[in-house]
Amino acid sequence: MISKTAIKHLKEKLGEKNVLHEKEDLLVLGYDSTPGVHHLPEVVVYPTSTEQVLAAMEIAAREGLPLVPRGSGTGLSGGSVPVRGGMVLTLTRMNRILEIDEENLTATMEPGVITLDLFNAVAAKGLFYPPDPGSQKISTIGGNVAENAGGLRGLKYGVTRDYVMGLKGILPDRSLITTGGKSVKDVAGYGFKDLLVGSEGTLGIITEVTVKLVPPPRDKRTFLAYFNDVRTAGEAVSRIIAARIIPSTMEIMDRVTINCVEDYVNIGLPRQMAALLLIEVDGHPAPVAEEAAEVRRVLEQVKAAEIHVAETAEQAASLAAARRTALSALARVSPTTLLEDATVPRSRLAETFGEIERLAAKFKLKVGTFGHAGDGNLHPTVLCDERNHDEMERAHAFYNELYEKVLDWGGTVSGEHGIGLAKKEYLARQIGAGGVKVMKRIKQSFDPEGILNPGKIFEDQDSGAEQHLEEGFRVSH
Ligand SMILES: Cc1cc2nc3c(=O)[nH]c(=O)nc-3n(C[C@H](O)[C@H](O)[C@H](O)COP(=O)(O)OP(=O)(O)OC[C@H]3O[C@@H](n4cnc5c(N)ncnc54)[C@H](O)[C@@H]3O)c2cc1C
């Protein structure tokens, strides 16, 4: 329990309005966007500078409080839920873009900058920051870095890690670190930067981020293709890649998702279709024209039911915007939306869709699937009600069987949402006891007292479940 003196000191250091400790304020800050996980923090602080982050960390250390960094709370694996209580450090008020360097093509900012704000700020200078998670209107850059977020353009442009050049942060022992910077090449010592990217707030608090910018594509062609069978849509994705075409975007929605999105945004999507693919090719005009012709050829070859090309940039943007609503649209339908992040080698996409259909029927569940098909990254989403115990058991069994297949096919249990609380058990299955042991040693060397975001990614103590896994089950990454 945090002391009154500590609250007083926090208010002195951070300002009255940047410290919340009344229960009614804390209630909404015990969640992120993951269903079924909630825990009240004891205090939530909103530092506005690195000095204030440090001051809050000092007070937490004196009080023996665990610390949980938080961006906008759009995470989908429970990463910013304070499962051990303690202090939540919300970085959203450190939201200044410090520099857009047009000579070096970099941008440097505080961690609370909203992803879309960064995109718009650099676009105004004729530059391009590609990572665009579906949550880009709300998510923060700090959260994107901590989760190594992907997005709709990941297929061609990569994920957040591919753009992070430098980080500043504070380690759990309150030492300040700088790793990387504006130099395009830097191999000095261990790659701390890459360890911090995707560390889910367990190794350090990120206080400044420098990212790479690129020139924007000059031309773009957007296709919307409909299919009578979801497996054919998966087949189209595999064949486009096999034809050596790397679109910037190749997104999929199945029939359940199409109908939920149409109910939500009402843009005339055909409800009877089994699946749609949103495909974009971009770059210089000549190759874009060639790639667009090739994409059309493949779509015709697999017998897509309908093929449309966006006629204007506005039309293309509204199709991408509709795709970004998929999760919110599905979430309106049932009290609980369990969303997963299964990712397979792209050649396995059609089979994965077949497996999702089979398992949904087997466990009598309503499942809507959408995702970054070009990355092999699907979000099979079970529409259910957490008050229905039997249904939740079936949902768990559904994901269990699905992940077994995904791992057999050389896939991963998380393409982009991270492990957090939601997928600890699955991580151990993927990387084996040996892999978990190495991760724990890394955590131990950054955070020997285990105060930063405890209980995430793996159990703090060796759990029976992990012990039972055979060594060498599969050690990847
Ligand atoms: C509708 C919707 C669509 C989404 N689409 C995508 C998508 O396309 N691709 C994708 O990858 N994800 C997606 N997500 C998931 C989520 O938006 C991302 O994981 C995002 O990066 C989280 O950012 P955030 O600011 O909300 O972070 P939070 O949810 O607040 O935190 C996420 C994790 O980062 C840590 N963290 C946050 N800030 C810091 C910091 N400064 N220093 C250290 N650790 C920190 C937290 O402790 C936590 O572990 C989506 C979520 C929603 C709700």
The ligand as an ORCA input file, in Angstrom:
! r2SCAN-3c Opt
* xyz 0 1
  C      -8.142     -1.592    -32.689
  C      -6.732     -2.053    -32.465
  C      -5.938     -2.324    -33.573
  C      -4.608     -2.748    -33.402
  N      -3.850     -3.004    -34.502
  C      -2.561     -3.388    -34.360
  C      -1.753     -3.654    -35.510
  O      -2.184     -3.525    -36.658
  N      -0.485     -4.037    -35.293
  C       0.047     -4.184    -34.030
  O       1.224     -4.528    -33.900
  N      -0.710     -3.948    -32.934
  C      -1.978     -3.544    -33.060
  N      -2.744     -3.297    -31.942
  C      -2.145     -3.482    -30.602
  C      -1.572     -2.186    -29.964
  O      -2.165     -1.036    -30.516
  C      -0.060     -2.096    -30.115
  O       0.559     -3.129    -29.371
  C       0.542     -0.761    -29.669
  O       1.908     -0.760    -29.996
  C       0.358     -0.459    -28.182
  O       0.649      0.912    -27.969
  P       0.122      1.655    -26.660
  O       0.670      3.028    -26.678
  O      -1.343      1.554    -26.570
  O       0.832      0.815    -25.532
  P       0.223      0.083    -24.198
  O      -0.866     -0.837    -24.580
  O      -0.068      1.130    -23.205
  O       1.485     -0.719    -23.755
  C       1.933     -1.826    -24.496
  C       3.215     -2.388    -23.851
  O       4.257     -1.451    -24.003
  C       4.814     -1.099    -22.734
  N       5.156      0.321    -22.836
  C       4.364      1.339    -23.242
  N       5.049      2.484    -23.268
  C       6.313      2.191    -22.888
  C       7.504      2.944    -22.717
  N       7.562      4.250    -22.958
  N       8.613      2.302    -22.279
  C       8.613      0.971    -22.023
  N       7.518      0.208    -22.185
  C       6.390      0.815    -22.613
  C       3.743     -1.437    -21.717
  O       4.294     -1.750    -20.453
  C       3.084     -2.647    -22.361
  O       3.815     -3.806    -22.048
  C      -4.080     -2.889    -32.091
  C      -4.886     -2.609    -30.981
  C      -6.188     -2.192    -31.160
  C      -7.012     -1.883    -29.947
*
